Amino acid sequence: MARTTLRRLEILVTVVEAGGFRACSDVLNISPAAVSHQVNQLEQEIGCPLFLRRRGRVCGLTEEGTRAYGEAKQLLSHASTFDSLVGSSKATSVRRVGILADAILDSYLARHIAAFAAQHPTIDVSLKRSYFEEMVEALDHGEADIAYFYSAGPVSVIPSEFAWSEPVSVCARHDHPIFALPRVTWQDLVGFSFVSPPEGMHFRRSVDALLRQHGVDNYRTLLNTGHANVAREAVIGGFAISLVITRYLNEDLLQHGVRTVADLEGQLALEVRRCVRRDVILDRNIIALSQRLNQAAPGRSMPPVAIQRAAEAIARHSQ
């Protein structure tokens, strides 16, 4: 192999850890064309492609690229140590990590991300509220590194992994007619109006999949809305019942007289799933952040049978 340069290796590592050629150019303050040229030169020196490319975009590392990335990291680390020994001063690059999360999840994730960022000053972590369909597009275009979303099971449009589960409760205002029933069954729900997410949205499909497990299919909807505050006011006003993430209910709605339907408690749960963009999945910073958020996750798990049923239901209705 021809003799390469540390700069070329630095660009290789930055492309991997920043999430693509354009992101690398932003981090190193050079043009995308310069990044592409240096990577092409390195590939010619090594004699094989380092990146998997699809429609002109980086979508992962080849087997040789994975090995080259690891070796480059070690060489750059040794070079940095040598610089320190000879008294060279070199600015530390800041790694930017973009996270998208469901509007309910972001408040939970925020404090753990802040703690992680405080311990890793060279990592700049941004957290943005988002919805599933927006996450898919952002990940596909390299505009986000990690996404956290609610689901009734695995989805086909993006690769994801189970992070933790969140219990879901059927709730209504304390004076709603549902609480006048001596004992509430799942079939009783079809006699009341719901406030629900808009049809066609992933979150709506996930909620519907949970209800179908209990035979609740064609329920009435008073209001379809993706606006959390509108849905909240419909429940607080006593106009409709709703499925609510139990932890969110405990933090917000109880003080406004909203109560869970006790007869149906403990039977519903949504998965929190995490998607890491494929081309940064080997990034040590991404791995460290994911591990930190795993440790901070609530100690709840969904029964395996419930997971399987939810996954089958949402897969059928997503086709």
BALOBA-1460 file (C-alpha; in Angstrom, 3 decimals):
// residues 319
<rec num="1" residu="m" x="0.000" y="0.000" z="0.000"/>
<rec num="2" residu="a" x="1.235" y="3.488" z="-0.797"/>
<rec num="3" residu="r" x="2.151" y="5.695" z="2.157"/>
<rec num="4" residu="t" x="-0.915" y="7.609" z="3.323"/>
<rec num="5" residu="t" x="-1.231" y="10.683" z="5.549"/>
<rec num="6" residu="l" x="-2.640" y="11.254" z="9.018"/>
<rec num="7" residu="r" x="-4.966" y="13.851" z="7.506"/>
<rec num="8" residu="r" x="-6.456" y="11.219" z="5.230"/>
<rec num="9" residu="l" x="-6.995" y="8.908" z="8.191"/>
<rec num="10" residu="e" x="-8.545" y="11.759" z="10.175"/>
<rec num="11" residu="i" x="-11.030" y="12.324" z="7.353"/>
<rec num="12" residu="l" x="-11.882" y="8.602" z="7.268"/>
<rec num="13" residu="v" x="-12.600" y="8.563" z="11.009"/>
<rec num="14" residu="t" x="-14.577" y="11.806" z="10.863"/>
<rec num="15" residu="v" x="-16.756" y="10.584" z="7.990"/>
<rec num="16" residu="v" x="-17.669" y="7.515" z="10.079"/>
<rec num="17" residu="e" x="-18.251" y="9.367" z="13.340"/>
<rec num="18" residu="a" x="-19.936" y="12.454" z="11.883"/>
<rec num="19" residu="g" x="-22.278" y="10.373" z="9.777"/>
<rec num="20" residu="g" x="-21.279" y="11.103" z="6.173"/>
<rec num="21" residu="f" x="-19.185" y="13.166" z="3.779"/>
<rec num="22" residu="r" x="-21.157" y="16.395" z="4.173"/>
<rec num="23" residu="a" x="-21.196" y="16.132" z="7.963"/>
<rec num="24" residu="c" x="-17.431" y="15.503" z="7.878"/>
<rec num="25" residu="s" x="-16.923" y="18.641" z="5.810"/>
<rec num="26" residu="d" x="-18.832" y="20.650" z="8.427"/>
<rec num="27" residu="v" x="-16.785" y="19.225" z="11.307"/>
<rec num="28" residu="l" x="-13.400" y="19.725" z="9.625"/>
<rec num="29" residu="n" x="-14.417" y="22.944" z="7.810"/>
<rec num="30" residu="i" x="-13.403" y="21.679" z="4.367"/>
<rec num="31" residu="s" x="-15.457" y="21.230" z="1.201"/>
<rec num="32" residu="p" x="-17.440" y="18.029" z="0.545"/>
<rec num="33" residu="a" x="-15.412" y="17.654" z="-2.658"/>
<rec num="34" residu="a" x="-12.190" y="17.630" z="-0.632"/>
<rec num="35" residu="v" x="-13.602" y="14.965" z="1.670"/>
<rec num="36" residu="s" x="-14.647" y="12.829" z="-1.296"/>
<rec num="37" residu="h" x="-11.245" y="13.243" z="-2.944"/>
<rec num="38" residu="q" x="-9.323" y="12.238" z="0.187"/>
<rec num="39" residu="v" x="-11.521" y="9.173" z="0.750"/>
<rec num="40" residu="n" x="-11.142" y="8.126" z="-2.890"/>
<rec num="41" residu="q" x="-7.369" y="8.505" z="-2.622"/>
<rec num="42" residu="l" x="-7.321" y="6.385" z="0.526"/>
<rec num="43" residu="e" x="-9.428" y="3.703" z="-1.133"/>
<rec num="44" residu="q" x="-7.008" y="3.644" z="-4.069"/>
<rec num="45" residu="e" x="-4.054" y="3.314" z="-1.689"/>
<rec num="46" residu="i" x="-5.694" y="0.442" z="0.200"/>
<rec num="47" residu="g" x="-7.002" y="-1.140" z="-2.983"/>
<rec num="48" residu="c" x="-10.649" y="-1.648" z="-2.021"/>
<rec num="49" residu="p" x="-13.777" y="0.364" z="-1.188"/>
<rec num="50" residu="l" x="-14.176" y="1.398" z="2.457"/>
<rec num="51" residu="f" x="-17.784" y="2.582" z="2.356"/>
<rec num="52" residu="l" x="-21.038" y="1.080" z="1.149"/>
<rec num="53" residu="r" x="-22.694" y="3.639" z="-1.126"/>
<rec num="54" residu="r" x="-26.303" y="3.874" z="-2.266"/>
<rec num="55" residu="r" x="-27.431" y="6.535" z="-4.702"/>
<rec num="56" residu="g" x="-24.342" y="8.548" z="-3.940"/>
<rec num="57" residu="r" x="-24.822" y="8.436" z="-0.160"/>
<rec num="58" residu="v" x="-22.783" y="6.581" z="2.456"/>
<rec num="59" residu="c" x="-24.886" y="3.859" z="4.099"/>
<rec num="60" residu="g" x="-22.271" y="1.893" z="6.029"/>
<rec num="61" residu="l" x="-18.757" y="0.496" z="6.118"/>
<rec num="62" residu="t" x="-17.426" y="-2.453" z="4.139"/>
<rec num="63" residu="e" x="-15.598" y="-5.195" z="6.032"/>
<rec num="64" residu="e" x="-12.291" y="-3.641" z="4.979"/>
<rec num="65" residu="g" x="-13.619" y="-0.214" z="5.954"/>
<rec num="66" residu="t" x="-14.459" y="-1.424" z="9.449"/>
<rec num="67" residu="r" x="-10.905" y="-2.699" z="9.921"/>
<rec num="68" residu="a" x="-9.418" y="0.460" z="8.439"/>
<rec num="69" residu="y" x="-11.549" y="2.633" z="10.736"/>
<rec num="70" residu="g" x="-10.322" y="0.746" z="13.808"/>
<rec num="71" residu="e" x="-6.678" y="0.960" z="12.754"/>
<rec num="72" residu="a" x="-7.035" y="4.648" z="11.868"/>
<rec num="73" residu="k" x="-8.469" y="5.394" z="15.312"/>
<rec num="74" residu="q" x="-5.485" y="3.740" z="16.967"/>
<rec num="75" residu="l" x="-2.959" y="5.516" z="14.755"/>
<rec num="76" residu="l" x="-4.563" y="8.898" z="15.360"/>
<rec num="77" residu="s" x="-4.598" y="8.193" z="19.089"/>
<rec num="78" residu="h" x="-0.870" y="7.415" z="19.014"/>
<rec num="79" residu="a" x="-0.242" y="10.561" z="16.949"/>
<rec num="80" residu="s" x="-2.183" y="12.627" z="19.493"/>
<rec num="81" residu="t" x="-0.117" y="11.165" z="22.315"/>
<rec num="82" residu="f" x="3.071" y="12.011" z="20.429"/>
<rec num="83" residu="d" x="1.842" y="15.570" z="19.865"/>
<rec num="84" residu="s" x="1.300" y="15.894" z="23.608"/>
<rec num="85" residu="l" x="4.819" y="14.706" z="24.313"/>
<rec num="86" residu="v" x="6.369" y="17.305" z="22.031"/>
<rec num="87" residu="g" x="4.104" y="20.039" z="23.349"/>
<rec num="88" residu="s" x="1.957" y="20.491" z="20.275"/>
<rec num="89" residu="s" x="-1.389" y="22.209" z="20.871"/>
<rec num="90" residu="k" x="-4.191" y="20.925" z="18.750"/>
<rec num="91" residu="a" x="-7.872" y="21.836" z="19.095"/>
<rec num="92" residu="t" x="-10.217" y="18.966" z="19.866"/>
<rec num="93" residu="s" x="-12.982" y="18.395" z="17.361"/>
<rec num="94" residu="v" x="-16.502" y="18.383" z="18.713"/>
<rec num="95" residu="r" x="-18.625" y="15.376" z="17.708"/>
<rec num="96" residu="r" x="-22.228" y="16.324" z="17.029"/>
<rec num="97" residu="v" x="-24.945" y="13.763" z="17.744"/>
<rec num="98" residu="g" x="-28.540" y="14.452" z="16.727"/>
<rec num="99" residu="i" x="-31.369" y="12.632" z="18.527"/>
<rec num="100" residu="l" x="-35.036" y="12.663" z="17.576"/>
<rec num="101" residu="a" x="-37.638" y="11.494" z="20.086"/>
<rec num="102" residu="d" x="-41.375" y="11.252" z="20.487"/>
<rec num="103" residu="a" x="-42.875" y="14.336" z="22.137"/>
<rec num="104" residu="i" x="-43.563" y="12.394" z="25.349"/>
<rec num="105" residu="l" x="-40.197" y="10.649" z="25.390"/>
<rec num="106" residu="d" x="-38.035" y="13.732" z="24.968"/>
<rec num="107" residu="s" x="-38.739" y="15.082" z="28.456"/>
<rec num="108" residu="y" x="-37.609" y="11.778" z="29.954"/>
<rec num="109" residu="l" x="-34.506" y="11.461" z="27.779"/>
<rec num="110" residu="a" x="-33.443" y="15.098" z="28.213"/>
<rec num="111" residu="r" x="-32.064" y="14.872" z="31.747"/>
<rec num="112" residu="h" x="-30.069" y="11.716" z="30.969"/>
<rec num="113" residu="i" x="-28.668" y="13.229" z="27.783"/>
<rec num="114" residu="a" x="-27.696" y="16.387" z="29.709"/>
<rec num="115" residu="a" x="-25.828" y="14.278" z="32.270"/>
<rec num="116" residu="f" x="-24.030" y="12.387" z="29.489"/>
<rec num="117" residu="a" x="-23.058" y="15.630" z="27.720"/>
<rec num="118" residu="a" x="-21.655" y="17.045" z="30.962"/>
<rec num="119" residu="q" x="-19.349" y="14.045" z="31.246"/>
<rec num="120" residu="h" x="-18.346" y="14.166" z="27.547"/>
<rec num="121" residu="p" x="-17.472" y="17.791" z="26.693"/>
<rec num="122" residu="t" x="-16.251" y="16.833" z="23.205"/>
<rec num="123" residu="i" x="-19.725" y="15.560" z="22.243"/>
<rec num="124" residu="d" x="-22.423" y="18.066" z="21.329"/>
<rec num="125" residu="v" x="-25.788" y="16.303" z="21.706"/>
<rec num="126" residu="s" x="-28.983" y="17.844" z="20.335"/>
<rec num="127" residu="l" x="-32.456" y="16.539" z="21.183"/>
<rec num="128" residu="k" x="-35.519" y="17.405" z="19.108"/>
<rec num="129" residu="r" x="-39.176" y="16.439" z="19.458"/>
<rec num="130" residu="s" x="-40.374" y="14.574" z="16.408"/>
<rec num="131" residu="y" x="-42.868" y="12.036" z="15.136"/>
<rec num="132" residu="f" x="-42.188" y="8.680" z="13.516"/>
<rec num="133" residu="e" x="-42.712" y="9.645" z="9.874"/>
<rec num="134" residu="e" x="-40.384" y="12.638" z="10.268"/>
<rec num="135" residu="m" x="-37.780" y="10.419" z="11.952"/>
<rec num="136" residu="v" x="-37.727" y="8.005" z="9.012"/>
<rec num="137" residu="e" x="-37.030" y="10.828" z="6.570"/>
<rec num="138" residu="a" x="-34.392" y="12.474" z="8.782"/>
<rec num="139" residu="l" x="-32.512" y="9.214" z="9.294"/>
<rec num="140" residu="d" x="-32.659" y="8.433" z="5.584"/>
<rec num="141" residu="h" x="-31.162" y="11.843" z="4.714"/>
<rec num="142" residu="g" x="-28.481" y="11.734" z="7.413"/>
<rec num="143" residu="e" x="-30.066" y="14.578" z="9.385"/>
<rec num="144" residu="a" x="-30.254" y="12.593" z="12.648"/>
<rec num="145" residu="d" x="-28.149" y="9.875" z="14.270"/>
<rec num="146" residu="i" x="-30.568" y="8.251" z="16.724"/>
<rec num="147" residu="a" x="-34.363" y="8.101" z="16.988"/>
<rec num="148" residu="y" x="-36.542" y="6.935" z="19.894"/>
<rec num="149" residu="f" x="-40.186" y="6.163" z="19.187"/>
<rec num="150" residu="y" x="-43.178" y="4.266" z="20.534"/>
<rec num="151" residu="s" x="-44.387" y="1.186" z="18.703"/>
<rec num="152" residu="a" x="-46.465" y="-1.950" z="19.201"/>
<rec num="153" residu="g" x="-43.530" y="-3.957" z="17.836"/>
<rec num="154" residu="p" x="-40.759" y="-3.944" z="15.191"/>
<rec num="155" residu="v" x="-41.335" y="-1.882" z="12.057"/>
<rec num="156" residu="s" x="-40.272" y="-2.652" z="8.503"/>
<rec num="157" residu="v" x="-39.328" y="0.808" z="7.237"/>
<rec num="158" residu="i" x="-36.298" y="1.311" z="9.516"/>
<rec num="159" residu="p" x="-34.145" y="-1.104" z="11.534"/>
<rec num="160" residu="s" x="-34.713" y="-0.686" z="15.253"/>
<rec num="161" residu="e" x="-34.123" y="-2.424" z="18.564"/>
<rec num="162" residu="f" x="-36.212" y="-2.774" z="21.699"/>
<rec num="163" residu="a" x="-35.105" y="-0.307" z="24.409"/>
<rec num="164" residu="w" x="-37.776" y="-0.693" z="27.083"/>
<rec num="165" residu="s" x="-41.543" y="-0.929" z="27.455"/>
<rec num="166" residu="e" x="-44.020" y="1.609" z="28.766"/>
<rec num="167" residu="p" x="-47.356" y="0.632" z="30.371"/>
<rec num="168" residu="v" x="-50.382" y="2.257" z="28.745"/>
<rec num="169" residu="s" x="-53.622" y="3.131" z="30.576"/>
<rec num="170" residu="v" x="-57.174" y="3.792" z="29.467"/>
<rec num="171" residu="c" x="-58.107" y="7.074" z="31.119"/>
<rec num="172" residu="a" x="-60.945" y="9.595" z="31.407"/>
<rec num="173" residu="r" x="-62.022" y="12.399" z="33.709"/>
<rec num="174" residu="h" x="-63.217" y="11.150" z="37.097"/>
<rec num="175" residu="d" x="-66.885" y="11.973" z="36.361"/>
<rec num="176" residu="h" x="-66.942" y="10.370" z="32.902"/>
<rec num="177" residu="p" x="-69.815" y="7.830" z="32.395"/>
<rec num="178" residu="i" x="-67.346" y="4.973" z="32.061"/>
<rec num="179" residu="f" x="-66.746" y="5.144" z="35.829"/>
<rec num="180" residu="a" x="-70.439" y="4.572" z="36.494"/>
<rec num="181" residu="l" x="-70.172" y="1.001" z="35.190"/>
<rec num="182" residu="p" x="-69.905" y="-1.619" z="37.974"/>
<rec num="183" residu="r" x="-67.114" y="-3.380" z="36.105"/>
<rec num="184" residu="v" x="-65.498" y="-2.221" z="32.875"/>
<rec num="185" residu="t" x="-64.649" y="-4.759" z="30.166"/>
<rec num="186" residu="w" x="-62.794" y="-4.184" z="26.934"/>
<rec num="187" residu="q" x="-65.983" y="-4.482" z="24.925"/>
<rec num="188" residu="d" x="-67.488" y="-1.655" z="26.966"/>
<rec num="189" residu="l" x="-64.994" y="0.715" z="25.359"/>
<rec num="190" residu="v" x="-66.770" y="0.595" z="21.996"/>
<rec num="191" residu="g" x="-69.700" y="2.432" z="23.595"/>
<rec num="192" residu="f" x="-67.624" y="5.536" z="24.338"/>
<rec num="193" residu="s" x="-65.870" y="8.102" z="22.173"/>
<rec num="194" residu="f" x="-62.074" y="8.249" z="21.984"/>
<rec num="195" residu="v" x="-59.628" y="11.016" z="21.281"/>
<rec num="196" residu="s" x="-57.024" y="9.385" z="19.033"/>
<rec num="197" residu="p" x="-53.967" y="10.168" z="16.916"/>
<rec num="198" residu="p" x="-54.693" y="10.833" z="13.224"/>
<rec num="199" residu="e" x="-55.391" y="7.805" z="11.029"/>
<rec num="200" residu="g" x="-52.394" y="6.746" z="8.949"/>
<rec num="201" residu="m" x="-49.882" y="7.811" z="11.600"/>
<rec num="202" residu="h" x="-47.565" y="5.186" z="13.048"/>
<rec num="203" residu="f" x="-48.582" y="5.991" z="16.617"/>
<rec num="204" residu="r" x="-52.261" y="5.463" z="15.707"/>
<rec num="205" residu="r" x="-51.448" y="2.079" z="14.158"/>
<rec num="206" residu="s" x="-49.565" y="1.122" z="17.312"/>
<rec num="207" residu="v" x="-52.465" y="2.123" z="19.592"/>
<rec num="208" residu="d" x="-54.957" y="0.302" z="17.373"/>
<rec num="209" residu="a" x="-52.789" y="-2.830" z="17.463"/>
<rec num="210" residu="l" x="-52.916" y="-2.822" z="21.273"/>
<rec num="211" residu="l" x="-56.698" y="-2.461" z="21.297"/>
<rec num="212" residu="r" x="-57.177" y="-5.201" z="18.720"/>
<rec num="213" residu="q" x="-55.414" y="-7.627" z="21.051"/>
<rec num="214" residu="h" x="-58.467" y="-7.255" z="23.296"/>
<rec num="215" residu="g" x="-61.099" y="-7.331" z="20.574"/>
<rec num="216" residu="v" x="-61.568" y="-3.559" z="20.382"/>
<rec num="217" residu="d" x="-61.486" y="-2.704" z="16.703"/>
<rec num="218" residu="n" x="-64.147" y="-0.335" z="15.405"/>
<rec num="219" residu="y" x="-64.235" y="2.138" z="18.262"/>
<rec num="220" residu="r" x="-65.804" y="5.589" z="17.985"/>
<rec num="221" residu="t" x="-63.587" y="8.657" z="17.715"/>
<rec num="222" residu="l" x="-64.711" y="12.086" z="18.824"/>
<rec num="223" residu="l" x="-61.462" y="13.686" z="17.723"/>
<rec num="224" residu="n" x="-58.426" y="12.687" z="15.657"/>
<rec num="225" residu="t" x="-55.482" y="14.903" z="16.502"/>
<rec num="226" residu="g" x="-51.715" y="14.758" z="16.599"/>
<rec num="227" residu="h" x="-51.583" y="17.791" z="18.882"/>
<rec num="228" residu="a" x="-50.916" y="16.612" z="22.438"/>
<rec num="229" residu="n" x="-52.492" y="19.666" z="24.074"/>
<rec num="230" residu="v" x="-55.724" y="19.314" z="22.087"/>
<rec num="231" residu="a" x="-55.994" y="15.635" z="23.062"/>
<rec num="232" residu="r" x="-55.210" y="16.528" z="26.663"/>
<rec num="233" residu="e" x="-57.988" y="19.121" z="26.814"/>
<rec num="234" residu="a" x="-60.524" y="16.702" z="25.310"/>
<rec num="235" residu="v" x="-59.835" y="14.236" z="28.129"/>
<rec num="236" residu="i" x="-59.677" y="16.869" z="30.872"/>
<rec num="237" residu="g" x="-62.962" y="18.313" z="29.611"/>
<rec num="238" residu="g" x="-64.647" y="14.921" z="30.012"/>
<rec num="239" residu="f" x="-65.528" y="14.687" z="26.309"/>
<rec num="240" residu="a" x="-63.640" y="11.469" z="25.500"/>
<rec num="241" residu="i" x="-61.502" y="8.640" z="26.791"/>
<rec num="242" residu="s" x="-57.946" y="8.054" z="25.650"/>
<rec num="243" residu="l" x="-55.003" y="5.693" z="25.819"/>
<rec num="244" residu="v" x="-52.173" y="7.429" z="27.662"/>
<rec num="245" residu="i" x="-48.621" y="6.416" z="28.535"/>
<rec num="246" residu="t" x="-49.068" y="5.706" z="32.250"/>
<rec num="247" residu="r" x="-45.944" y="7.531" z="33.399"/>
<rec num="248" residu="y" x="-47.017" y="10.647" z="31.490"/>
<rec num="249" residu="l" x="-50.431" y="10.428" z="33.093"/>
<rec num="250" residu="n" x="-48.878" y="10.294" z="36.547"/>
<rec num="251" residu="e" x="-46.808" y="13.390" z="35.872"/>
<rec num="252" residu="d" x="-49.445" y="15.597" z="34.297"/>
<rec num="253" residu="l" x="-53.086" y="14.644" z="34.063"/>
<rec num="254" residu="l" x="-53.928" y="13.317" z="37.536"/>
<rec num="255" residu="q" x="-53.895" y="16.787" z="39.017"/>
<rec num="256" residu="h" x="-56.691" y="17.712" z="36.592"/>
<rec num="257" residu="g" x="-59.026" y="14.931" z="37.770"/>
<rec num="258" residu="v" x="-58.142" y="12.374" z="35.092"/>
<rec num="259" residu="r" x="-58.155" y="8.766" z="36.311"/>
<rec num="260" residu="t" x="-57.238" y="5.391" z="34.878"/>
<rec num="261" residu="v" x="-59.824" y="2.664" z="34.346"/>
<rec num="262" residu="a" x="-58.615" y="0.306" z="37.067"/>
<rec num="263" residu="d" x="-60.347" y="-2.794" z="35.658"/>
<rec num="264" residu="l" x="-58.173" y="-2.586" z="32.514"/>
<rec num="265" residu="e" x="-54.845" y="-1.782" z="34.181"/>
<rec num="266" residu="g" x="-51.700" y="-3.817" z="33.570"/>
<rec num="267" residu="q" x="-52.788" y="-5.241" z="30.217"/>
<rec num="268" residu="l" x="-51.396" y="-2.727" z="27.723"/>
<rec num="269" residu="a" x="-47.835" y="-1.642" z="26.973"/>
<rec num="270" residu="l" x="-46.008" y="-0.012" z="24.077"/>
<rec num="271" residu="e" x="-42.388" y="-0.643" z="23.218"/>
<rec num="272" residu="v" x="-39.886" y="2.183" z="23.162"/>
<rec num="273" residu="r" x="-37.673" y="1.374" z="20.195"/>
<rec num="274" residu="r" x="-34.351" y="2.912" z="19.169"/>
<rec num="275" residu="c" x="-32.998" y="3.305" z="15.655"/>
<rec num="276" residu="v" x="-29.331" y="4.161" z="15.100"/>
<rec num="277" residu="r" x="-28.378" y="5.254" z="11.602"/>
<rec num="278" residu="r" x="-26.464" y="2.440" z="9.947"/>
<rec num="279" residu="d" x="-23.438" y="4.455" z="8.889"/>
<rec num="280" residu="v" x="-22.717" y="5.578" z="12.492"/>
<rec num="281" residu="i" x="-23.617" y="2.355" z="14.268"/>
<rec num="282" residu="l" x="-19.927" y="1.648" z="14.994"/>
<rec num="283" residu="d" x="-19.278" y="5.135" z="16.357"/>
<rec num="284" residu="r" x="-18.000" y="4.753" z="19.919"/>
<rec num="285" residu="n" x="-19.733" y="7.952" z="20.996"/>
<rec num="286" residu="i" x="-23.077" y="6.670" z="19.727"/>
<rec num="287" residu="i" x="-22.517" y="3.339" z="21.494"/>
<rec num="288" residu="a" x="-21.597" y="5.070" z="24.769"/>
<rec num="289" residu="l" x="-24.657" y="7.326" z="24.642"/>
<rec num="290" residu="s" x="-26.977" y="4.411" z="23.849"/>
<rec num="291" residu="q" x="-25.553" y="2.403" z="26.736"/>
<rec num="292" residu="r" x="-26.074" y="5.343" z="29.088"/>
<rec num="293" residu="l" x="-29.701" y="5.702" z="28.034"/>
<rec num="294" residu="n" x="-30.218" y="1.947" z="28.407"/>
<rec num="295" residu="q" x="-29.012" y="2.134" z="32.005"/>
<rec num="296" residu="a" x="-31.363" y="5.035" z="32.682"/>
<rec num="297" residu="a" x="-34.385" y="3.310" z="31.135"/>
<rec num="298" residu="p" x="-37.289" y="2.385" z="33.417"/>
<rec num="299" residu="g" x="-37.011" y="-1.147" z="34.791"/>
<rec num="300" residu="r" x="-40.112" y="-2.379" z="33.027"/>
<rec num="301" residu="s" x="-40.469" y="-5.173" z="30.519"/>
<rec num="302" residu="m" x="-43.286" y="-6.413" z="28.334"/>
<rec num="303" residu="p" x="-44.262" y="-10.094" z="28.532"/>
<rec num="304" residu="p" x="-42.821" y="-11.960" z="25.489"/>
<rec num="305" residu="v" x="-46.281" y="-13.139" z="24.379"/>
<rec num="306" residu="a" x="-47.570" y="-9.558" z="24.358"/>
<rec num="307" residu="i" x="-44.596" y="-8.433" z="22.282"/>
<rec num="308" residu="q" x="-45.176" y="-11.190" z="19.751"/>
<rec num="309" residu="r" x="-48.898" y="-10.475" z="19.427"/>
<rec num="310" residu="a" x="-48.325" y="-6.742" z="19.041"/>
<rec num="311" residu="a" x="-45.620" y="-7.287" z="16.429"/>
<rec num="312" residu="e" x="-47.865" y="-9.601" z="14.387"/>
<rec num="313" residu="a" x="-50.813" y="-7.203" z="14.612"/>
<rec num="314" residu="i" x="-48.940" y="-4.106" z="13.503"/>
<rec num="315" residu="a" x="-47.165" y="-6.035" z="10.721"/>
<rec num="316" residu="r" x="-50.519" y="-7.192" z="9.289"/>
<rec num="317" residu="h" x="-52.022" y="-3.720" z="9.278"/>
<rec num="318" residu="s" x="-48.919" y="-2.006" z="7.914"/>
<rec num="319" residu="q" x="-48.992" y="-4.025" z="4.671"/>
